[in-house]
Amino acid sequence: MTDADVEAQIFALLAQRKPHTTICPSEVARALVPEGGDWRHYMPQVRQVAQVLAHQHRLRVTRGGVLVDATAPGGPIRLGRPMDDQPSD
């Protein structure tokens, strides 16, 4: 699986959600493998791609609502659109 595949899946899942919602990296990994496949194997790659996208300001990576490094240890993270892409209320 290529990084481009992971990136495309991240943005495809986000496109299916409301603007302010986030996705879990495991959703990305699960969507990329056949049912019953070892999606956990792809989690490091999903986190790495997410971090690259965050550095490019194309993705927001948070833990408990706070921006974090997607590859750093510390618990679950969420992936979302950059705040610049959020419609103002």
PDB file of N, CA, C and O in Angstrom:
ATOM      1  N   MET A   1       0.847  -1.167   0.000  1.00  0.00           N
ATOM      2  CA  MET A   1       0.000   0.000   0.000  1.00  0.00           C
ATOM      3  C   MET A   1       0.898   1.237   0.000  1.00  0.00           C
ATOM      4  O   MET A   1       1.871   1.310   0.751  1.00  0.00           O
ATOM      5  N   THR A   2       0.563   2.198  -0.845  1.00  0.00           N
ATOM      6  CA  THR A   2       1.394   3.396  -0.953  1.00  0.00           C
ATOM      7  C   THR A   2       0.884   4.492  -0.024  1.00  0.00           C
ATOM      8  O   THR A   2      -0.258   4.462   0.437  1.00  0.00           O
ATOM      9  N   ASP A   3       1.756   5.454   0.235  1.00  0.00           N
ATOM     10  CA  ASP A   3       1.344   6.612   1.028  1.00  0.00           C
ATOM     11  C   ASP A   3       0.220   7.373   0.328  1.00  0.00           C
ATOM     12  O   ASP A   3      -0.656   7.936   0.984  1.00  0.00           O
ATOM     13  N   ALA A   4       0.248   7.387  -0.998  1.00  0.00           N
ATOM     14  CA  ALA A   4      -0.819   8.051  -1.753  1.00  0.00           C
ATOM     15  C   ALA A   4      -2.165   7.366  -1.515  1.00  0.00           C
ATOM     16  O   ALA A   4      -3.198   8.035  -1.459  1.00  0.00           O
ATOM     17  N   ASP A   5      -2.162   6.043  -1.375  1.00  0.00           N
ATOM     18  CA  ASP A   5      -3.398   5.314  -1.062  1.00  0.00           C
ATOM     19  C   ASP A   5      -3.936   5.738   0.302  1.00  0.00           C
ATOM     20  O   ASP A   5      -5.134   5.967   0.467  1.00  0.00           O
ATOM     21  N   VAL A   6      -3.038   5.838   1.268  1.00  0.00           N
ATOM     22  CA  VAL A   6      -3.431   6.233   2.620  1.00  0.00           C
ATOM     23  C   VAL A   6      -3.977   7.658   2.609  1.00  0.00           C
ATOM     24  O   VAL A   6      -5.031   7.929   3.185  1.00  0.00           O
ATOM     25  N   GLU A   7      -3.263   8.559   1.957  1.00  0.00           N
ATOM     26  CA  GLU A   7      -3.703   9.953   1.871  1.00  0.00           C
ATOM     27  C   GLU A   7      -5.088  10.051   1.233  1.00  0.00           C
ATOM     28  O   GLU A   7      -5.960  10.759   1.738  1.00  0.00           O
ATOM     29  N   ALA A   8      -5.285   9.350   0.139  1.00  0.00           N
ATOM     30  CA  ALA A   8      -6.577   9.385  -0.549  1.00  0.00           C
ATOM     31  C   ALA A   8      -7.693   8.871   0.354  1.00  0.00           C
ATOM     32  O   ALA A   8      -8.797   9.415   0.346  1.00  0.00           O
ATOM     33  N   GLN A   9      -7.415   7.839   1.126  1.00  0.00           N
ATOM     34  CA  GLN A   9      -8.436   7.284   2.017  1.00  0.00           C
ATOM     35  C   GLN A   9      -8.753   8.243   3.157  1.00  0.00           C
ATOM     36  O   GLN A   9      -9.914   8.379   3.544  1.00  0.00           O
ATOM     37  N   ILE A  10      -7.746   8.905   3.696  1.00  0.00           N
ATOM     38  CA  ILE A  10      -7.981   9.901   4.751  1.00  0.00           C
ATOM     39  C   ILE A  10      -8.954  10.958   4.249  1.00  0.00           C
ATOM     40  O   ILE A  10      -9.948  11.259   4.910  1.00  0.00           O
ATOM     41  N   PHE A  11      -8.668  11.518   3.080  1.00  0.00           N
ATOM     42  CA  PHE A  11      -9.507  12.600   2.572  1.00  0.00           C
ATOM     43  C   PHE A  11     -10.868  12.099   2.101  1.00  0.00           C
ATOM     44  O   PHE A  11     -11.850  12.837   2.165  1.00  0.00           O
ATOM     45  N   ALA A  12     -10.940  10.858   1.631  1.00  0.00           N
ATOM     46  CA  ALA A  12     -12.236  10.286   1.243  1.00  0.00           C
ATOM     47  C   ALA A  12     -13.140  10.131   2.466  1.00  0.00           C
ATOM     48  O   ALA A  12     -14.327  10.450   2.406  1.00  0.00           O
ATOM     49  N   LEU A  13     -12.584   9.646   3.566  1.00  0.00           N
ATOM     50  CA  LEU A  13     -13.381   9.492   4.784  1.00  0.00           C
ATOM     51  C   LEU A  13     -13.801  10.845   5.349  1.00  0.00           C
ATOM     52  O   LEU A  13     -14.939  11.008   5.788  1.00  0.00           O
ATOM     53  N   LEU A  14     -12.888  11.814   5.338  1.00  0.00           N
ATOM     54  CA  LEU A  14     -13.241  13.146   5.835  1.00  0.00           C
ATOM     55  C   LEU A  14     -14.324  13.787   4.974  1.00  0.00           C
ATOM     56  O   LEU A  14     -15.179  14.508   5.489  1.00  0.00           O
ATOM     57  N   ALA A  15     -14.296  13.531   3.681  1.00  0.00           N
ATOM     58  CA  ALA A  15     -15.293  14.110   2.772  1.00  0.00           C
ATOM     59  C   ALA A  15     -16.694  13.574   3.059  1.00  0.00           C
ATOM     60  O   ALA A  15     -17.688  14.221   2.727  1.00  0.00           O
ATOM     61  N   GLN A  16     -16.773  12.406   3.670  1.00  0.00           N
ATOM     62  CA  GLN A  16     -18.065  11.803   3.998  1.00  0.00           C
ATOM     63  C   GLN A  16     -18.631  12.322   5.315  1.00  0.00           C
ATOM     64  O   GLN A  16     -19.761  11.990   5.674  1.00  0.00           O
ATOM     65  N   ARG A  17     -17.866  13.125   6.033  1.00  0.00           N
ATOM     66  CA  ARG A  17     -18.266  13.596   7.364  1.00  0.00           C
ATOM     67  C   ARG A  17     -18.615  15.069   7.343  1.00  0.00           C
ATOM     68  O   ARG A  17     -18.261  15.799   6.417  1.00  0.00           O
ATOM     69  N   LYS A  18     -19.311  15.488   8.377  1.00  0.00           N
ATOM     70  CA  LYS A  18     -19.604  16.913   8.539  1.00  0.00           C
ATOM     71  C   LYS A  18     -18.290  17.647   8.748  1.00  0.00           C
ATOM     72  O   LYS A  18     -17.320  17.057   9.225  1.00  0.00           O
ATOM     73  N   PRO A  19     -18.244  18.939   8.393  1.00  0.00           N
ATOM     74  CA  PRO A  19     -16.979  19.688   8.440  1.00  0.00           C
ATOM     75  C   PRO A  19     -16.256  19.677   9.785  1.00  0.00           C
ATOM     76  O   PRO A  19     -15.026  19.642   9.799  1.00  0.00           O
ATOM     77  N   HIS A  20     -16.949  19.705  10.893  1.00  0.00           N
ATOM     78  CA  HIS A  20     -16.279  19.805  12.196  1.00  0.00           C
ATOM     79  C   HIS A  20     -15.932  18.450  12.805  1.00  0.00           C
ATOM     80  O   HIS A  20     -15.361  18.395  13.894  1.00  0.00           O
ATOM     81  N   THR A  21     -16.265  17.365  12.126  1.00  0.00           N
ATOM     82  CA  THR A  21     -16.009  16.057  12.710  1.00  0.00           C
ATOM     83  C   THR A  21     -14.623  15.544  12.330  1.00  0.00           C
ATOM     84  O   THR A  21     -13.992  16.031  11.392  1.00  0.00           O
ATOM     85  N   THR A  22     -14.176  14.560  13.079  1.00  0.00           N
ATOM     86  CA  THR A  22     -12.857  13.967  12.860  1.00  0.00           C
ATOM     87  C   THR A  22     -13.016  12.470  12.632  1.00  0.00           C
ATOM     88  O   THR A  22     -14.090  11.900  12.824  1.00  0.00           O
ATOM     89  N   ILE A  23     -11.928  11.861  12.220  1.00  0.00           N
ATOM     90  CA  ILE A  23     -11.906  10.409  12.046  1.00  0.00           C
ATOM     91  C   ILE A  23     -10.764   9.829  12.872  1.00  0.00           C
ATOM     92  O   ILE A  23      -9.812  10.522  13.230  1.00  0.00           O
ATOM     93  N   CYS A  24     -10.885   8.559  13.157  1.00  0.00           N
ATOM     94  CA  CYS A  24      -9.828   7.836  13.851  1.00  0.00           C
ATOM     95  C   CYS A  24      -8.896   7.221  12.805  1.00  0.00           C
ATOM     96  O   CYS A  24      -9.371   6.723  11.784  1.00  0.00           O
ATOM     97  N   PRO A  25      -7.601   7.246  13.034  1.00  0.00           N
ATOM     98  CA  PRO A  25      -6.684   6.611  12.083  1.00  0.00           C
ATOM     99  C   PRO A  25      -7.023   5.144  11.807  1.00  0.00           C
ATOM    100  O   PRO A  25      -6.770   4.642  10.712  1.00  0.00           O
ATOM    101  N   SER A  26      -7.594   4.462  12.796  1.00  0.00           N
ATOM    102  CA  SER A  26      -7.952   3.058  12.571  1.00  0.00           C
ATOM    103  C   SER A  26      -9.046   2.919  11.517  1.00  0.00           C
ATOM    104  O   SER A  26      -9.111   1.899  10.831  1.00  0.00           O
ATOM    105  N   GLU A  27      -9.909   3.929  11.375  1.00  0.00           N
ATOM    106  CA  GLU A  27     -10.922   3.894  10.315  1.00  0.00           C
ATOM    107  C   GLU A  27     -10.246   3.866   8.946  1.00  0.00           C
ATOM    108  O   GLU A  27     -10.691   3.171   8.033  1.00  0.00           O
ATOM    109  N   VAL A  28      -9.176   4.624   8.822  1.00  0.00           N
ATOM    110  CA  VAL A  28      -8.425   4.674   7.565  1.00  0.00           C
ATOM    111  C   VAL A  28      -7.808   3.306   7.289  1.00  0.00           C
ATOM    112  O   VAL A  28      -7.961   2.761   6.196  1.00  0.00           O
ATOM    113  N   ALA A  29      -7.119   2.759   8.273  1.00  0.00           N
ATOM    114  CA  ALA A  29      -6.464   1.461   8.098  1.00  0.00           C
ATOM    115  C   ALA A  29      -7.480   0.373   7.777  1.00  0.00           C
ATOM    116  O   ALA A  29      -7.247  -0.455   6.896  1.00  0.00           O
ATOM    117  N   ARG A  30      -8.601   0.369   8.484  1.00  0.00           N
ATOM    118  CA  ARG A  30      -9.631  -0.654   8.242  1.00  0.00           C
ATOM    119  C   ARG A  30     -10.203  -0.550   6.828  1.00  0.00           C
ATOM    120  O   ARG A  30     -10.505  -1.564   6.197  1.00  0.00           O
ATOM    121  N   ALA A  31     -10.348   0.676   6.338  1.00  0.00           N
ATOM    122  CA  ALA A  31     -10.915   0.878   5.002  1.00  0.00           C
ATOM    123  C   ALA A  31      -9.958   0.435   3.897  1.00  0.00           C
ATOM    124  O   ALA A  31     -10.380   0.192   2.767  1.00  0.00           O
ATOM    125  N   LEU A  32      -8.689   0.331   4.220  1.00  0.00           N
ATOM    126  CA  LEU A  32      -7.681   0.010   3.210  1.00  0.00           C
ATOM    127  C   LEU A  32      -7.397  -1.481   3.055  1.00  0.00           C
ATOM    128  O   LEU A  32      -6.723  -1.888   2.108  1.00  0.00           O
ATOM    129  N   VAL A  33      -7.899  -2.289   3.966  1.00  0.00           N
ATOM    130  CA  VAL A  33      -7.622  -3.727   3.888  1.00  0.00           C
ATOM    131  C   VAL A  33      -8.930  -4.493   3.697  1.00  0.00           C
ATOM    132  O   VAL A  33      -9.993  -4.021   4.098  1.00  0.00           O
ATOM    133  N   PRO A  34      -8.851  -5.657   3.095  1.00  0.00           N
ATOM    134  CA  PRO A  34     -10.056  -6.477   2.954  1.00  0.00           C
ATOM    135  C   PRO A  34     -10.616  -6.833   4.331  1.00  0.00           C
ATOM    136  O   PRO A  34      -9.882  -6.877   5.319  1.00  0.00           O
ATOM    137  N   GLU A  35     -11.909  -7.082   4.383  1.00  0.00           N
ATOM    138  CA  GLU A  35     -12.547  -7.445   5.649  1.00  0.00           C
ATOM    139  C   GLU A  35     -11.811  -8.625   6.276  1.00  0.00           C
ATOM    140  O   GLU A  35     -11.523  -9.622   5.614  1.00  0.00           O
ATOM    141  N   GLY A  36     -11.519  -8.490   7.545  1.00  0.00           N
ATOM    142  CA  GLY A  36     -10.788  -9.531   8.254  1.00  0.00           C
ATOM    143  C   GLY A  36      -9.282  -9.424   8.114  1.00  0.00           C
ATOM    144  O   GLY A  36      -8.546 -10.210   8.713  1.00  0.00           O
ATOM    145  N   GLY A  37      -8.807  -8.447   7.320  1.00  0.00           N
ATOM    146  CA  GLY A  37      -7.372  -8.258   7.130  1.00  0.00           C
ATOM    147  C   GLY A  37      -6.718  -7.626   8.346  1.00  0.00           C
ATOM    148  O   GLY A  37      -7.401  -7.120   9.236  1.00  0.00           O
ATOM    149  N   ASP A  38      -5.414  -7.657   8.380  1.00  0.00           N
ATOM    150  CA  ASP A  38      -4.650  -7.127   9.517  1.00  0.00           C
ATOM    151  C   ASP A  38      -4.459  -5.621   9.376  1.00  0.00           C
ATOM    152  O   ASP A  38      -3.385  -5.162   8.987  1.00  0.00           O
ATOM    153  N   TRP A  39      -5.500  -4.852   9.694  1.00  0.00           N
ATOM    154  CA  TRP A  39      -5.440  -3.398   9.568  1.00  0.00           C
ATOM    155  C   TRP A  39      -4.441  -2.784  10.535  1.00  0.00           C
ATOM    156  O   TRP A  39      -3.886  -1.726  10.239  1.00  0.00           O
ATOM    157  N   ARG A  40      -4.194  -3.408  11.674  1.00  0.00           N
ATOM    158  CA  ARG A  40      -3.256  -2.844  12.665  1.00  0.00           C
ATOM    159  C   ARG A  40      -1.844  -2.714  12.089  1.00  0.00           C
ATOM    160  O   ARG A  40      -1.077  -1.836  12.484  1.00  0.00           O
ATOM    161  N   HIS A  41      -1.523  -3.589  11.164  1.00  0.00           N
ATOM    162  CA  HIS A  41      -0.214  -3.554  10.501  1.00  0.00           C
ATOM    163  C   HIS A  41       0.024  -2.201   9.819  1.00  0.00           C
ATOM    164  O   HIS A  41       1.166  -1.756   9.703  1.00  0.00           O
ATOM    165  N   TYR A  42      -1.050  -1.551   9.370  1.00  0.00           N
ATOM    166  CA  TYR A  42      -0.936  -0.300   8.616  1.00  0.00           C
ATOM    167  C   TYR A  42      -1.021   0.955   9.480  1.00  0.00           C
ATOM    168  O   TYR A  42      -0.867   2.065   8.970  1.00  0.00           O
ATOM    169  N   MET A  43      -1.262   0.795  10.774  1.00  0.00           N
ATOM    170  CA  MET A  43      -1.410   1.973  11.636  1.00  0.00           C
ATOM    171  C   MET A  43      -0.172   2.873  11.659  1.00  0.00           C
ATOM    172  O   MET A  43      -0.333   4.091  11.590  1.00  0.00           O
ATOM    173  N   PRO A  44       1.047   2.347  11.753  1.00  0.00           N
ATOM    174  CA  PRO A  44       2.210   3.248  11.716  1.00  0.00           C
ATOM    175  C   PRO A  44       2.275   4.059  10.422  1.00  0.00           C
ATOM    176  O   PRO A  44       2.616   5.242  10.447  1.00  0.00           O
ATOM    177  N   GLN A  45       1.951   3.433   9.299  1.00  0.00           N
ATOM    178  CA  GLN A  45       1.964   4.145   8.021  1.00  0.00           C
ATOM    179  C   GLN A  45       0.877   5.221   7.993  1.00  0.00           C
ATOM    180  O   GLN A  45       1.124   6.329   7.516  1.00  0.00           O
ATOM    181  N   VAL A  46      -0.312   4.916   8.493  1.00  0.00           N
ATOM    182  CA  VAL A  46      -1.391   5.909   8.533  1.00  0.00           C
ATOM    183  C   VAL A  46      -0.968   7.098   9.387  1.00  0.00           C
ATOM    184  O   VAL A  46      -1.181   8.246   8.995  1.00  0.00           O
ATOM    185  N   ARG A  47      -0.374   6.839  10.543  1.00  0.00           N
ATOM    186  CA  ARG A  47       0.074   7.932  11.414  1.00  0.00           C
ATOM    187  C   ARG A  47       1.180   8.749  10.749  1.00  0.00           C
ATOM    188  O   ARG A  47       1.196   9.975  10.863  1.00  0.00           O
ATOM    189  N   GLN A  48       2.093   8.087  10.062  1.00  0.00           N
ATOM    190  CA  GLN A  48       3.187   8.796   9.392  1.00  0.00           C
ATOM    191  C   GLN A  48       2.652   9.693   8.282  1.00  0.00           C
ATOM    192  O   GLN A  48       3.061  10.848   8.166  1.00  0.00           O
ATOM    193  N   VAL A  49       1.747   9.173   7.474  1.00  0.00           N
ATOM    194  CA  VAL A  49       1.151   9.979   6.402  1.00  0.00           C
ATOM    195  C   VAL A  49       0.377  11.147   7.006  1.00  0.00           C
ATOM    196  O   VAL A  49       0.442  12.266   6.495  1.00  0.00           O
ATOM    197  N   ALA A  50      -0.349  10.895   8.081  1.00  0.00           N
ATOM    198  CA  ALA A  50      -1.096  11.971   8.744  1.00  0.00           C
ATOM    199  C   ALA A  50      -0.155  13.070   9.224  1.00  0.00           C
ATOM    200  O   ALA A  50      -0.476  14.253   9.116  1.00  0.00           O
ATOM    201  N   GLN A  51       0.996  12.690   9.750  1.00  0.00           N
ATOM    202  CA  GLN A  51       1.948  13.690  10.231  1.00  0.00           C
ATOM    203  C   GLN A  51       2.494  14.524   9.079  1.00  0.00           C
ATOM    204  O   GLN A  51       2.636  15.740   9.210  1.00  0.00           O
ATOM    205  N   VAL A  52       2.799  13.890   7.962  1.00  0.00           N
ATOM    206  CA  VAL A  52       3.271  14.627   6.780  1.00  0.00           C
ATOM    207  C   VAL A  52       2.200  15.620   6.330  1.00  0.00           C
ATOM    208  O   VAL A  52       2.507  16.777   6.043  1.00  0.00           O
ATOM    209  N   LEU A  53       0.960  15.174   6.267  1.00  0.00           N
ATOM    210  CA  LEU A  53      -0.137  16.056   5.857  1.00  0.00           C
ATOM    211  C   LEU A  53      -0.333  17.201   6.850  1.00  0.00           C
ATOM    212  O   LEU A  53      -0.657  18.321   6.454  1.00  0.00           O
ATOM    213  N   ALA A  54      -0.139  16.921   8.126  1.00  0.00           N
ATOM    214  CA  ALA A  54      -0.252  17.975   9.140  1.00  0.00           C
ATOM    215  C   ALA A  54       0.849  19.015   8.950  1.00  0.00           C
ATOM    216  O   ALA A  54       0.592  20.213   9.065  1.00  0.00           O
ATOM    217  N   HIS A  55       2.063  18.572   8.662  1.00  0.00           N
ATOM    218  CA  HIS A  55       3.167  19.512   8.410  1.00  0.00           C
ATOM    219  C   HIS A  55       2.909  20.362   7.179  1.00  0.00           C
ATOM    220  O   HIS A  55       3.395  21.489   7.083  1.00  0.00           O
ATOM    221  N   GLN A  56       2.147  19.826   6.242  1.00  0.00           N
ATOM    222  CA  GLN A  56       1.783  20.567   5.033  1.00  0.00           C
ATOM    223  C   GLN A  56       0.535  21.432   5.251  1.00  0.00           C
ATOM    224  O   GLN A  56       0.060  22.092   4.326  1.00  0.00           O
ATOM    225  N   HIS A  57       0.016  21.421   6.469  1.00  0.00           N
ATOM    226  CA  HIS A  57      -1.201  22.170   6.833  1.00  0.00           C
ATOM    227  C   HIS A  57      -2.418  21.708   6.046  1.00  0.00           C
ATOM    228  O   HIS A  57      -3.331  22.489   5.780  1.00  0.00           O
ATOM    229  N   ARG A  58      -2.422  20.433   5.677  1.00  0.00           N
ATOM    230  CA  ARG A  58      -3.550  19.856   4.943  1.00  0.00           C
ATOM    231  C   ARG A  58      -4.426  18.999   5.844  1.00  0.00           C
ATOM    232  O   ARG A  58      -5.496  18.554   5.428  1.00  0.00           O
ATOM    233  N   LEU A  59      -3.978  18.761   7.082  1.00  0.00           N
ATOM    234  CA  LEU A  59      -4.687  17.906   8.020  1.00  0.00           C
ATOM    235  C   LEU A  59      -4.408  18.406   9.430  1.00  0.00           C
ATOM    236  O   LEU A  59      -3.351  18.974   9.705  1.00  0.00           O
ATOM    237  N   ARG A  60      -5.366  18.187  10.313  1.00  0.00           N
ATOM    238  CA  ARG A  60      -5.216  18.540  11.720  1.00  0.00           C
ATOM    239  C   ARG A  60      -5.198  17.239  12.513  1.00  0.00           C
ATOM    240  O   ARG A  60      -6.091  16.405  12.365  1.00  0.00           O
ATOM    241  N   VAL A  61      -4.187  17.065  13.350  1.00  0.00           N
ATOM    242  CA  VAL A  61      -4.050  15.871  14.181  1.00  0.00           C
ATOM    243  C   VAL A  61      -4.177  16.314  15.633  1.00  0.00           C
ATOM    244  O   VAL A  61      -3.414  17.158  16.102  1.00  0.00           O
ATOM    245  N   THR A  62      -5.150  15.736  16.344  1.00  0.00           N
ATOM    246  CA  THR A  62      -5.390  16.154  17.725  1.00  0.00           C
ATOM    247  C   THR A  62      -5.472  14.958  18.667  1.00  0.00           C
ATOM    248  O   THR A  62      -5.755  13.829  18.265  1.00  0.00           O
ATOM    249  N   ARG A  63      -5.214  15.255  19.926  1.00  0.00           N
ATOM    250  CA  ARG A  63      -5.430  14.309  21.024  1.00  0.00           C
ATOM    251  C   ARG A  63      -6.115  15.123  22.115  1.00  0.00           C
ATOM    252  O   ARG A  63      -5.530  16.056  22.665  1.00  0.00           O
ATOM    253  N   GLY A  64      -7.326  14.772  22.414  1.00  0.00           N
ATOM    254  CA  GLY A  64      -8.072  15.531  23.415  1.00  0.00           C
ATOM    255  C   GLY A  64      -8.313  16.968  22.982  1.00  0.00           C
ATOM    256  O   GLY A  64      -8.390  17.866  23.820  1.00  0.00           O
ATOM    257  N   GLY A  65      -8.433  17.189  21.684  1.00  0.00           N
ATOM    258  CA  GLY A  65      -8.692  18.525  21.153  1.00  0.00           C
ATOM    259  C   GLY A  65      -7.460  19.399  21.001  1.00  0.00           C
ATOM    260  O   GLY A  65      -7.567  20.545  20.564  1.00  0.00           O
ATOM    261  N   VAL A  66      -6.288  18.876  21.356  1.00  0.00           N
ATOM    262  CA  VAL A  66      -5.036  19.628  21.278  1.00  0.00           C
ATOM    263  C   VAL A  66      -4.209  19.097  20.108  1.00  0.00           C
ATOM    264  O   VAL A  66      -4.105  17.886  19.916  1.00  0.00           O
ATOM    265  N   LEU A  67      -3.621  20.007  19.327  1.00  0.00           N
ATOM    266  CA  LEU A  67      -2.767  19.586  18.214  1.00  0.00           C
ATOM    267  C   LEU A  67      -1.564  18.806  18.731  1.00  0.00           C
ATOM    268  O   LEU A  67      -0.916  19.211  19.696  1.00  0.00           O
ATOM    269  N   VAL A  68      -1.272  17.679  18.077  1.00  0.00           N
ATOM    270  CA  VAL A  68      -0.150  16.826  18.485  1.00  0.00           C
ATOM    271  C   VAL A  68       0.565  16.278  17.257  1.00  0.00           C
ATOM    272  O   VAL A  68       0.072  16.376  16.133  1.00  0.00           O
ATOM    273  N   ASP A  69       1.728  15.703  17.497  1.00  0.00           N
ATOM    274  CA  ASP A  69       2.477  14.971  16.479  1.00  0.00           C
ATOM    275  C   ASP A  69       1.818  13.599  16.338  1.00  0.00           C
ATOM    276  O   ASP A  69       1.674  12.878  17.326  1.00  0.00           O
ATOM    277  N   ALA A  70       1.425  13.240  15.138  1.00  0.00           N
ATOM    278  CA  ALA A  70       0.714  11.978  14.902  1.00  0.00           C
ATOM    279  C   ALA A  70       1.562  10.758  15.215  1.00  0.00           C
ATOM    280  O   ALA A  70       1.020   9.683  15.472  1.00  0.00           O
ATOM    281  N   THR A  71       2.874  10.901  15.198  1.00  0.00           N
ATOM    282  CA  THR A  71       3.745   9.749  15.405  1.00  0.00           C
ATOM    283  C   THR A  71       4.238   9.633  16.840  1.00  0.00           C
ATOM    284  O   THR A  71       4.899   8.653  17.186  1.00  0.00           O
ATOM    285  N   ALA A  72       3.930  10.614  17.680  1.00  0.00           N
ATOM    286  CA  ALA A  72       4.387  10.594  19.070  1.00  0.00           C
ATOM    287  C   ALA A  72       3.501   9.675  19.908  1.00  0.00           C
ATOM    288  O   ALA A  72       2.292   9.597  19.685  1.00  0.00           O
ATOM    289  N   PRO A  73       4.104   8.980  20.871  1.00  0.00           N
ATOM    290  CA  PRO A  73       3.291   8.142  21.755  1.00  0.00           C
ATOM    291  C   PRO A  73       2.420   9.014  22.655  1.00  0.00           C
ATOM    292  O   PRO A  73       2.683  10.204  22.832  1.00  0.00           O
ATOM    293  N   GLY A  74       1.397   8.413  23.211  1.00  0.00           N
ATOM    294  CA  GLY A  74       0.584   9.168  24.155  1.00  0.00           C
ATOM    295  C   GLY A  74      -0.896   8.896  24.079  1.00  0.00           C
ATOM    296  O   GLY A  74      -1.670   9.534  24.793  1.00  0.00           O
ATOM    297  N   GLY A  75      -1.313   7.983  23.249  1.00  0.00           N
ATOM    298  CA  GLY A  75      -2.725   7.643  23.211  1.00  0.00           C
ATOM    299  C   GLY A  75      -3.371   7.917  21.877  1.00  0.00           C
ATOM    300  O   GLY A  75      -2.705   8.274  20.905  1.00  0.00           O
ATOM    301  N   PRO A  76      -4.687   7.743  21.844  1.00  0.00           N
ATOM    302  CA  PRO A  76      -5.429   7.876  20.589  1.00  0.00           C
ATOM    303  C   PRO A  76      -5.387   9.292  20.028  1.00  0.00           C
ATOM    304  O   PRO A  76      -5.343  10.272  20.771  1.00  0.00           O
ATOM    305  N   ILE A  77      -5.401   9.374  18.715  1.00  0.00           N
ATOM    306  CA  ILE A  77      -5.446  10.667  18.031  1.00  0.00           C
ATOM    307  C   ILE A  77      -6.658  10.697  17.111  1.00  0.00           C
ATOM    308  O   ILE A  77      -7.260   9.666  16.814  1.00  0.00           O
ATOM    309  N   ARG A  78      -6.999  11.899  16.669  1.00  0.00           N
ATOM    310  CA  ARG A  78      -8.084  12.107  15.715  1.00  0.00           C
ATOM    311  C   ARG A  78      -7.541  12.919  14.553  1.00  0.00           C
ATOM    312  O   ARG A  78      -6.641  13.742  14.719  1.00  0.00           O
ATOM    313  N   LEU A  79      -8.100  12.677  13.377  1.00  0.00           N
ATOM    314  CA  LEU A  79      -7.691  13.386  12.167  1.00  0.00           C
ATOM    315  C   LEU A  79      -8.858  14.229  11.681  1.00  0.00           C
ATOM    316  O   LEU A  79      -9.991  13.755  11.601  1.00  0.00           O
ATOM    317  N   GLY A  80      -8.570  15.483  11.358  1.00  0.00           N
ATOM    318  CA  GLY A  80      -9.628  16.366  10.882  1.00  0.00           C
ATOM    319  C   GLY A  80      -9.112  17.360   9.868  1.00  0.00           C
ATOM    320  O   GLY A  80      -7.911  17.470   9.619  1.00  0.00           O
ATOM    321  N   ARG A  81     -10.050  18.075   9.295  1.00  0.00           N
ATOM    322  CA  ARG A  81      -9.690  19.129   8.349  1.00  0.00           C
ATOM    323  C   ARG A  81      -8.985  20.253   9.097  1.00  0.00           C
ATOM    324  O   ARG A  81      -9.257  20.485  10.275  1.00  0.00           O
ATOM    325  N   PRO A  82      -8.086  20.947   8.422  1.00  0.00           N
ATOM    326  CA  PRO A  82      -7.462  22.114   9.066  1.00  0.00           C
ATOM    327  C   PRO A  82      -8.530  23.128   9.449  1.00  0.00           C
ATOM    328  O   PRO A  82      -9.572  23.218   8.800  1.00  0.00           O
ATOM    329  N   MET A  83      -8.270  23.880  10.491  1.00  0.00           N
ATOM    330  CA  MET A  83      -9.251  24.859  10.964  1.00  0.00           C
ATOM    331  C   MET A  83      -9.579  25.883   9.891  1.00  0.00           C
ATOM    332  O   MET A  83     -10.691  26.412   9.876  1.00  0.00           O
ATOM    333  N   ASP A  84      -8.642  26.180   8.991  1.00  0.00           N
ATOM    334  CA  ASP A  84      -8.895  27.132   7.908  1.00  0.00           C
ATOM    335  C   ASP A  84     -10.011  26.649   6.992  1.00  0.00           C
ATOM    336  O   ASP A  84     -10.667  27.452   6.328  1.00  0.00           O
ATOM    337  N   ASP A  85     -10.228  25.321   6.956  1.00  0.00           N
ATOM    338  CA  ASP A  85     -11.262  24.754   6.093  1.00  0.00           C
ATOM    339  C   ASP A  85     -12.625  24.705   6.768  1.00  0.00           C
ATOM    340  O   ASP A  85     -13.616  24.336   6.139  1.00  0.00           O
ATOM    341  N   GLN A  86     -12.682  25.074   8.046  1.00  0.00           N
ATOM    342  CA  GLN A  86     -13.939  25.016   8.776  1.00  0.00           C
ATOM    343  C   GLN A  86     -14.787  26.234   8.447  1.00  0.00           C
ATOM    344  O   GLN A  86     -14.288  27.357   8.524  1.00  0.00           O
ATOM    345  N   PRO A  87     -16.049  26.051   8.083  1.00  0.00           N
ATOM    346  CA  PRO A  87     -16.898  27.212   7.837  1.00  0.00           C
ATOM    347  C   PRO A  87     -17.152  27.966   9.128  1.00  0.00           C
ATOM    348  O   PRO A  87     -17.332  27.355  10.181  1.00  0.00           O
ATOM    349  N   SER A  88     -17.169  29.275   9.056  1.00  0.00           N
ATOM    350  CA  SER A  88     -17.431  30.051  10.265  1.00  0.00           C
ATOM    351  C   SER A  88     -18.929  30.148  10.483  1.00  0.00           C
ATOM    352  O   SER A  88     -19.710  30.240   9.536  1.00  0.00           O
ATOM    353  N   ASP A  89     -19.317  30.126  11.761  1.00  0.00           N
ATOM    354  CA  ASP A  89     -20.738  30.183  12.124  1.00  0.00           C
ATOM    355  C   ASP A  89     -21.212  31.590  12.332  1.00  0.00           C
ATOM    356  O   ASP A  89     -22.384  31.807  12.642  1.00  0.00           O
TER     357      ASP A  89
END
